[in-house]
Amino acid sequence: MAVAGRSPADRVSLIGLMLVWGAFVLAVYCPDIGRGFVKDDFTWIRAARVGIEKPSDLVIPRQSGFYRPLVTTSFALDHLVHRWQPRGYGWTNLALYAACAVAIACLGMTLGLSTWAAIVAAFIWAINPHGINMALVWLSGRTALLLTLFSVSASVAFLRRYYGCASVLVAGALASKEEAVLLPIVLLAWAWSEGDRRNRLAPFTAVLVPLLLYAAVRSLTPAITPWTAPSYYQFTTAPTHVLRNLGEYIDRSTTIVAVCVLIGCGVYRVIPAVDESTRRVLTMCSIWWVGMFAITMWLPVRSSLYAVCPSVASALAGAAMLGRMRSQARERQDWKLELVLAMALVAAIPIYRIRNHRWVEGARISQRTLATIRADAPGLPAAGSILLHDEADNGSTFRSAFGDLASEAVQTAFGRAWTARIETATDTGRDRHEVIADYRLQRGRIARVVGPDR
C-alpha cells in the first residue's frame, strides 16, 4: 500500500509511525505469543484433529458447541504444520492481526478518508489495550481476528460493488464468529444510508445468500443456539446488566480513540468542525458499532474479545476527526501528532507488557505441566485420573492454565483415557480412587508428588 500524503515530511512521519508500531509489536507481543495452549485451545485442537481425519466434520461437526468452521480449519492447518509447538500457532495470530490492520486501512480509504487518516485508523485499532492483547496472546483469541478480517474485507468489497467477492467474505465472517449474523444488516444499512437506488437486487443477494446458506448448514449441526446455550451465553434483558455492558464496551472500544483525539486537539489547537464527508463516515461507523455489539451487549458474560471488531468503527471515526482537525489547523503540523503518538506508545510499552501477564502465565504453566506429564507418561496406566494440586491464586495456577478443561487438555495432548482434576488446599480428603499421578504447583514449578504426601 503506497503511503501518500500532502508532503514528503508527511510521508516520512507516517512511515515513522508505522515503524514505531512495528517496534511496539516486537516489544509487546512477539515475546509472548504462542507461549502455550490455554483453556479453550485444547477444544479447538481436538476438533481440528477430528477434522483432519474426517474433513466433512470441519463443516458439519458432530459435537455440540460453537459453530465456527473457519476457526477449526485454521487450527487444523496449524496442527498439520506445527503439531504441539504453540509458537507456530502464535505466528498465525500475529499474521491475522497484521492483515486486519491492512484491511482497516483499505476500508478507511474506501470510505473516503485520506491515506493519512486511513493509516492512523489502522494504527489506533492496532494499539487498543482492550481485546487486542487477548486476541494475540491467547491462541483461541483468533476468533475475533478472523471475524474482524473477514467482516472488514467484506465491507470493502461491498462498498466497491464487488458483490461476488463480498458474498464469499461475508460467508467467511459468518464461519468465524456468531456476531457476524448482523453484518448483512450493517452492510444493507450502509447501502440505504448512501441512498443508492440503482441496483437493489445485487447488494441484497450478496449479503443475504451467505446468511441463508449459513443458517441452513448450521441447522444440520448440534451447534448451540440462544435456547440451548449455557446460562452465561443466554441473552438477558436485565437493565443493570445491559447498562453495565454498555458502559464497559464503550470503554473497551473507544477510550484509546478518545485519548488520540484529545492529543490531536492539543497538537492542532482546534476543535473539529464536522463537514458533510466526516458526518457520513461517522454515521456509517455508528451503524457498524451498534451492529457488531448487537448480540454481545445482551450476554451475561463479558469479554474484551467482543470489542475487537466493533472498535474498528471507533478507530475509523477517530481518524476521521483527526483528519478533519489536521485540515483545519492554521499552521502546518504534518509530523507533530505522529511524533506525540509514537512517544506515548513507546512510553506505554511496560503497561502493555503487564497486561499480557494473565495469558502468558497461564500458557507457561500449561506448557510446563504437559512437559512434566509427558516425561512420566510411558510409566503411567492407559486409564485413570491425574490430580493437579493448585497453590493459592497468585496469577500462576493450574486453574489459569486449564480452567475447567483439564481433562480435555490431557486427553487431547496424550490421546489416553485420562481424566484430570484440579484441587486446592481446601479440597483435601476428596476421593482419590484411580488416581495414577499427582502433581503440585509451587511458585510456577510443577513437580510430581511421591511418598507419604500422596
C-alpha positions as CSV (number, residue, x, y, z in Angstrom):
1,M,0.0,0.0,0.0
2,A,1.5,3.3,-1.1
3,V,2.0,5.9,1.6
4,A,0.7,9.1,0.1
5,G,0.4,12.5,1.8
6,R,0.5,16.2,1.4
7,S,4.3,16.5,1.5
8,P,7.5,14.4,1.8
9,A,7.5,15.2,5.5
10,D,4.0,13.8,5.7
11,R,5.1,10.5,4.1
12,V,8.2,10.3,6.4
13,S,6.1,10.9,9.5
14,L,3.7,8.1,8.5
15,I,6.4,5.7,7.8
16,G,8.0,6.6,11.1
17,L,4.7,5.9,12.9
18,M,4.4,2.5,11.2
19,L,8.0,1.7,12.2
20,V,7.2,2.6,15.8
21,W,4.1,0.4,15.7
22,G,6.3,-2.4,14.3
23,A,8.8,-1.9,17.2
24,F,5.9,-1.9,19.6
25,V,4.6,-5.2,18.3
26,L,8.1,-6.7,18.6
27,A,8.5,-5.5,22.2
28,V,5.0,-6.2,23.5
29,Y,3.6,-9.2,21.6
30,C,6.3,-11.2,19.8
31,P,7.9,-12.4,23.1
32,D,4.5,-13.6,24.4
33,I,2.6,-15.1,21.5
34,G,2.4,-18.8,21.3
35,R,3.9,-19.5,24.8
36,G,1.5,-22.4,25.4
37,F,-2.0,-23.8,25.0
38,V,-4.6,-22.4,27.4
39,K,-8.2,-23.5,28.2
40,D,-10.3,-23.5,25.0
41,D,-7.2,-24.0,22.8
42,F,-7.4,-27.8,23.6
43,T,-11.0,-27.9,22.5
44,W,-10.1,-26.3,19.2
45,I,-7.2,-28.6,18.6
46,R,-9.3,-31.7,19.4
47,A,-11.9,-30.5,16.9
48,A,-9.2,-29.8,14.4
49,R,-7.7,-33.3,14.7
50,V,-11.1,-34.8,14.1
51,G,-11.5,-32.5,11.1
52,I,-8.1,-33.7,9.7
53,E,-9.2,-37.3,9.9
54,K,-12.7,-36.5,8.5
55,P,-12.7,-33.2,6.6
56,S,-16.5,-33.1,6.5
57,D,-16.5,-32.6,10.2
58,L,-15.0,-29.2,9.6
59,V,-18.2,-28.1,8.0
60,I,-20.7,-30.2,9.9
61,P,-19.3,-31.1,13.2
62,R,-20.8,-33.9,15.3
63,Q,-20.1,-32.4,18.7
64,S,-22.1,-29.6,20.3
65,G,-20.5,-26.3,20.7
66,F,-19.9,-23.1,18.8
67,Y,-20.2,-23.3,15.0
68,R,-17.0,-21.7,13.8
69,P,-15.7,-23.9,11.0
70,L,-13.2,-21.4,9.8
71,V,-11.6,-21.2,13.2
72,T,-11.5,-25.0,13.4
73,T,-9.9,-25.1,9.9
74,S,-7.2,-22.6,10.9
75,F,-6.3,-24.8,13.9
76,A,-6.3,-27.9,11.7
77,L,-3.8,-26.2,9.3
78,D,-1.7,-25.1,12.2
79,H,-1.8,-28.6,13.8
80,L,-0.7,-30.2,10.5
81,V,2.3,-27.9,10.3
82,H,3.2,-27.3,14.0
83,R,1.8,-30.2,15.9
84,W,2.3,-29.4,19.6
85,Q,4.6,-26.4,19.1
86,P,2.4,-23.5,20.2
87,R,4.8,-20.8,18.8
88,G,3.6,-21.5,15.3
89,Y,0.0,-21.0,16.3
90,G,1.0,-17.7,17.7
91,W,2.6,-16.6,14.5
92,T,-0.7,-17.3,12.8
93,N,-2.5,-15.0,15.2
94,L,0.1,-12.3,14.5
95,A,-0.3,-12.6,10.8
96,L,-4.1,-12.3,11.2
97,Y,-3.6,-9.2,13.3
98,A,-1.4,-7.5,10.6
99,A,-3.9,-8.5,7.9
100,C,-6.7,-6.9,10.0
101,A,-4.7,-3.6,10.2
102,V,-4.2,-3.6,6.4
103,A,-7.9,-4.3,5.8
104,I,-8.9,-1.4,8.1
105,A,-6.7,1.0,6.2
106,C,-8.3,-0.2,3.0
107,L,-11.7,0.3,4.4
108,G,-10.8,3.8,5.6
109,M,-9.8,4.8,2.1
110,T,-12.9,3.1,0.6
111,L,-15.0,5.3,3.0
112,G,-13.3,8.4,1.6
113,L,-10.6,9.0,4.2
114,S,-7.2,10.2,3.1
115,T,-4.4,7.7,3.1
116,W,-3.1,9.5,6.2
117,A,-6.3,9.1,8.1
118,A,-6.8,5.5,7.0
119,I,-3.4,4.5,8.2
120,V,-3.9,6.4,11.5
121,A,-7.2,4.4,11.9
122,A,-5.4,1.1,11.5
123,F,-2.8,2.3,14.0
124,I,-5.4,3.3,16.6
125,W,-7.2,0.0,16.3
126,A,-3.9,-2.0,16.5
127,I,-2.8,-0.4,19.7
128,N,-6.1,-0.7,21.6
129,P,-5.1,-2.1,25.0
130,H,-8.5,-3.9,25.3
131,G,-9.0,-7.1,23.3
132,I,-6.0,-7.0,21.0
133,N,-3.7,-8.5,23.6
134,M,-6.2,-11.2,24.3
135,A,-6.7,-11.9,20.6
136,L,-3.0,-12.2,20.0
137,V,-1.5,-13.9,23.1
138,W,-4.4,-16.3,23.7
139,L,-4.4,-18.7,20.7
140,S,-8.2,-19.1,20.8
141,G,-8.4,-15.3,20.5
142,R,-8.0,-15.6,16.8
143,T,-11.8,-16.0,16.6
144,A,-12.1,-12.2,17.0
145,L,-9.3,-11.6,14.5
146,L,-10.9,-13.8,11.8
147,L,-14.2,-12.1,12.4
148,T,-12.6,-8.7,12.0
149,L,-10.6,-9.6,9.0
150,F,-13.5,-11.1,7.0
151,S,-16.0,-8.5,8.1
152,V,-13.8,-5.6,7.2
153,S,-12.7,-7.2,3.9
154,A,-16.4,-7.9,3.1
155,S,-17.2,-4.3,3.8
156,V,-14.5,-3.1,1.4
157,A,-15.7,-5.4,-1.4
158,F,-19.4,-4.4,-0.7
159,L,-18.7,-0.6,-0.9
160,R,-16.7,-1.1,-4.1
161,R,-19.6,-3.1,-5.5
162,Y,-17.6,-6.3,-5.9
163,Y,-20.7,-8.2,-4.8
164,G,-19.5,-11.7,-5.6
165,C,-16.3,-11.2,-3.6
166,A,-18.3,-9.6,-0.8
167,S,-20.6,-12.6,-0.6
168,V,-17.7,-15.0,-0.2
169,L,-16.2,-12.8,2.5
170,V,-19.5,-12.4,4.4
171,A,-19.6,-16.2,4.4
172,G,-16.1,-16.2,5.9
173,A,-17.1,-13.8,8.7
174,L,-20.2,-16.0,9.5
175,A,-17.9,-19.1,9.7
176,S,-15.6,-17.3,12.1
177,K,-17.9,-16.0,14.9
178,E,-21.6,-15.6,15.7
179,E,-21.5,-11.8,15.8
180,A,-21.3,-11.8,12.0
181,V,-25.0,-12.6,11.7
182,L,-25.6,-8.9,12.0
183,L,-23.0,-8.0,9.3
184,P,-25.5,-8.3,6.4
185,I,-27.8,-5.8,8.2
186,V,-24.9,-3.4,8.8
187,L,-24.0,-3.5,5.1
188,L,-27.5,-3.1,3.9
189,A,-27.9,-0.2,6.3
190,W,-24.8,1.3,4.8
191,A,-26.3,0.9,1.3
192,W,-29.6,2.5,2.5
193,S,-27.7,5.5,4.1
194,E,-25.8,6.1,0.9
195,G,-29.1,6.4,-1.0
196,D,-28.0,4.2,-3.9
197,R,-31.2,3.0,-5.7
198,R,-29.6,2.0,-9.0
199,N,-29.3,-1.7,-8.2
200,R,-31.1,-3.1,-5.2
201,L,-31.0,-6.8,-6.0
202,A,-27.2,-7.2,-6.1
203,P,-26.4,-5.9,-2.6
204,F,-29.3,-7.8,-1.1
205,T,-28.2,-11.0,-2.8
206,A,-24.6,-10.5,-1.9
207,V,-25.3,-10.5,1.9
208,L,-28.4,-12.5,2.3
209,V,-27.5,-15.6,0.3
210,P,-24.5,-16.4,2.5
211,L,-26.6,-15.7,5.6
212,L,-29.3,-18.2,4.4
213,L,-26.7,-20.8,3.5
214,Y,-25.0,-20.4,6.9
215,A,-28.4,-20.8,8.7
216,A,-29.2,-23.9,6.6
217,V,-25.8,-25.6,7.2
218,R,-25.7,-24.7,10.8
219,S,-29.2,-26.3,11.3
220,L,-27.6,-29.6,10.4
221,T,-25.2,-29.5,13.3
222,P,-25.6,-29.8,17.0
223,A,-24.2,-26.2,17.4
224,I,-25.6,-24.3,20.4
225,T,-28.4,-21.8,19.9
226,P,-29.6,-19.0,22.2
227,W,-32.0,-21.5,23.7
228,T,-29.6,-24.4,24.2
229,A,-26.5,-22.4,25.2
230,P,-25.2,-22.5,28.8
231,S,-26.7,-19.8,31.1
232,Y,-23.8,-17.4,30.7
233,Y,-24.4,-17.4,26.9
234,Q,-28.2,-16.9,27.0
235,F,-29.5,-13.4,26.4
236,T,-30.5,-11.2,29.3
237,T,-32.6,-8.0,29.4
238,A,-31.9,-7.1,33.0
239,P,-31.4,-3.3,32.8
240,T,-28.5,-3.3,35.3
241,H,-26.6,-5.9,33.4
242,V,-27.2,-4.3,30.0
243,L,-26.2,-0.9,31.2
244,R,-23.0,-2.3,32.7
245,N,-22.2,-4.0,29.4
246,L,-22.8,-0.7,27.6
247,G,-20.5,1.2,29.8
248,E,-17.8,-1.4,29.7
249,Y,-17.9,-1.9,25.9
250,I,-17.9,1.9,25.3
251,D,-14.7,2.0,27.4
252,R,-13.1,-1.0,25.8
253,S,-13.8,0.1,22.2
254,T,-13.5,3.9,22.4
255,T,-11.2,5.0,25.3
256,I,-8.0,4.8,23.2
257,V,-9.7,6.7,20.4
258,A,-10.8,9.4,22.8
259,V,-7.2,9.7,24.0
260,C,-5.8,10.1,20.5
261,V,-8.5,12.7,19.6
262,L,-7.7,14.7,22.7
263,I,-4.0,14.5,21.8
264,G,-4.9,15.8,18.3
265,C,-6.9,18.7,19.8
266,G,-3.8,19.7,21.8
267,V,-1.4,19.3,18.8
268,Y,-3.6,21.1,16.2
269,R,-5.2,23.5,18.7
270,V,-8.6,23.2,17.1
271,I,-12.0,21.6,17.9
272,P,-13.1,19.6,14.9
273,A,-15.9,21.1,12.8
274,V,-17.7,18.1,11.2
275,D,-18.3,18.6,7.5
276,E,-20.5,16.5,5.2
277,S,-17.9,13.9,4.4
278,T,-16.9,13.4,8.0
279,R,-20.6,13.2,9.0
280,R,-21.1,10.4,6.5
281,V,-18.1,8.4,7.9
282,L,-19.4,8.9,11.5
283,T,-22.9,7.7,10.5
284,M,-21.5,4.6,8.9
285,C,-19.2,3.9,11.9
286,S,-22.1,4.3,14.3
287,I,-24.1,1.7,12.3
288,W,-21.1,-0.7,12.4
289,W,-20.5,-0.2,16.2
290,V,-24.2,-0.9,17.1
291,G,-24.5,-3.8,14.7
292,M,-21.3,-5.5,15.9
293,F,-22.3,-5.2,19.5
294,A,-25.9,-6.0,18.9
295,I,-25.5,-9.6,20.2
296,T,-22.8,-9.5,22.8
297,M,-24.4,-6.5,24.5
298,W,-27.1,-8.8,25.8
299,L,-24.9,-11.6,27.1
300,P,-24.3,-12.1,30.8
301,V,-20.6,-12.9,30.2
302,R,-18.3,-10.1,29.2
303,S,-15.1,-10.4,27.2
304,S,-12.7,-7.9,25.7
305,L,-12.6,-10.0,22.6
306,Y,-16.1,-8.8,21.9
307,A,-14.7,-5.3,21.4
308,V,-12.1,-6.2,18.8
309,C,-14.4,-6.0,15.7
310,P,-16.7,-3.1,16.9
311,S,-13.6,-1.0,17.7
312,V,-12.9,-0.8,14.0
313,A,-15.7,1.7,13.8
314,S,-14.3,3.7,16.7
315,A,-10.9,3.8,15.2
316,L,-12.2,5.0,11.8
317,A,-14.4,7.6,13.4
318,G,-11.4,8.9,15.5
319,A,-9.2,9.0,12.5
320,A,-11.8,10.9,10.5
321,M,-12.0,13.5,13.3
322,L,-8.2,13.8,13.4
323,G,-8.0,14.2,9.6
324,R,-10.6,17.0,9.9
325,M,-8.6,18.7,12.6
326,R,-5.5,18.4,10.6
327,S,-7.1,20.1,7.6
328,Q,-8.4,22.9,9.9
329,A,-5.1,23.6,11.5
330,R,-3.8,27.1,10.8
331,E,-0.2,26.1,10.9
332,R,1.3,23.1,9.2
333,Q,1.6,20.3,11.7
334,D,2.5,17.5,9.4
335,W,4.5,15.4,11.8
336,K,3.8,16.6,15.4
337,L,0.8,14.3,16.0
338,E,2.6,11.3,14.7
339,L,5.6,12.1,16.9
340,V,3.5,12.5,20.1
341,L,1.5,9.3,19.4
342,A,4.8,7.4,18.8
343,M,6.4,8.8,22.0
344,A,3.2,8.0,24.1
345,L,3.1,4.4,22.7
346,V,6.8,3.8,23.5
347,A,6.3,5.1,27.0
348,A,3.3,2.8,27.5
349,I,5.1,-0.4,26.5
350,P,5.7,-1.5,30.1
351,I,1.9,-1.2,30.8
352,Y,1.0,-3.3,27.8
353,R,3.5,-5.9,28.8
354,I,1.9,-6.1,32.3
355,R,-1.5,-6.5,30.7
356,N,-0.2,-9.6,28.9
357,H,0.7,-11.4,32.1
358,R,-2.6,-13.2,32.7
359,W,-2.5,-15.1,29.4
360,V,1.3,-15.5,29.4
361,E,1.5,-17.1,32.8
362,G,-1.4,-19.4,32.1
363,A,0.4,-20.5,28.9
364,R,3.7,-21.1,30.8
365,I,2.0,-23.3,33.4
366,S,0.2,-25.2,30.7
367,Q,3.4,-26.0,28.8
368,R,5.3,-26.9,31.9
369,T,2.5,-29.2,33.1
370,L,2.2,-31.0,29.8
371,A,6.0,-31.4,29.5
372,T,6.2,-32.9,33.0
373,I,3.3,-35.3,32.4
374,R,4.8,-36.3,29.0
375,A,8.1,-37.3,30.7
376,D,6.1,-39.6,33.1
377,A,3.6,-40.8,30.5
378,P,5.4,-44.0,29.5
379,G,5.1,-45.4,33.0
380,L,1.5,-44.4,33.6
381,P,-1.5,-46.7,33.1
382,A,-3.7,-46.2,30.0
383,A,-6.6,-45.0,32.1
384,G,-7.0,-43.2,35.4
385,S,-7.1,-39.8,36.9
386,I,-4.4,-37.2,37.2
387,L,-4.5,-34.9,40.2
388,L,-3.3,-31.4,40.0
389,H,-2.7,-29.7,43.4
390,D,-3.1,-25.9,42.9
391,E,-1.5,-23.3,45.1
392,A,-3.2,-20.1,46.3
393,D,-4.2,-17.9,43.5
394,N,-1.3,-15.6,42.7
395,G,-1.9,-15.4,38.9
396,S,0.2,-18.6,38.4
397,T,-2.2,-21.5,38.8
398,F,-3.4,-24.7,37.1
399,R,-6.8,-23.0,37.0
400,S,-5.4,-20.1,34.9
401,A,-3.9,-22.6,32.5
402,F,-6.7,-25.1,32.1
403,G,-9.9,-23.6,33.6
404,D,-12.5,-26.3,33.7
405,L,-10.9,-28.2,30.8
406,A,-8.1,-30.1,32.5
407,S,-9.4,-33.4,31.3
408,E,-9.9,-32.1,27.8
409,A,-6.3,-30.9,27.9
410,V,-4.7,-34.2,28.9
411,Q,-6.9,-36.3,26.7
412,T,-6.2,-34.1,23.6
413,A,-2.4,-33.9,24.3
414,F,-1.8,-37.6,25.1
415,G,-4.7,-39.5,23.5
416,R,-5.3,-41.6,26.6
417,A,-8.5,-42.2,28.6
418,W,-7.3,-40.0,31.4
419,T,-9.2,-37.5,33.4
420,A,-7.7,-34.6,35.3
421,R,-8.8,-32.8,38.4
422,I,-7.6,-29.6,39.9
423,E,-7.6,-29.4,43.7
424,T,-6.7,-26.6,46.1
425,A,-5.7,-26.9,49.8
426,T,-9.4,-26.7,50.8
427,D,-10.2,-29.8,48.7
428,T,-8.2,-32.2,50.8
429,G,-9.9,-35.5,51.7
430,R,-11.7,-35.9,48.4
431,D,-11.9,-39.3,46.7
432,R,-8.5,-40.5,45.4
433,H,-9.9,-43.6,43.6
434,E,-8.0,-44.4,40.4
435,V,-5.5,-41.5,40.8
436,I,-2.5,-42.5,38.8
437,A,-0.3,-39.4,39.3
438,D,-0.2,-36.3,41.5
439,Y,1.4,-33.0,40.5
440,R,1.9,-30.0,42.7
441,L,2.4,-26.4,41.6
442,Q,4.7,-24.3,43.7
443,R,5.9,-20.9,42.6
444,G,5.4,-21.7,39.0
445,R,7.2,-25.1,39.1
446,I,5.5,-28.4,38.6
447,A,6.7,-31.4,40.5
448,R,5.3,-34.9,40.9
449,V,4.1,-35.8,44.4
450,V,5.5,-39.1,45.7
451,G,5.7,-40.8,49.0
452,P,3.5,-40.2,52.1
453,D,2.1,-36.9,50.8
454,R,0.4,-38.9,48.1
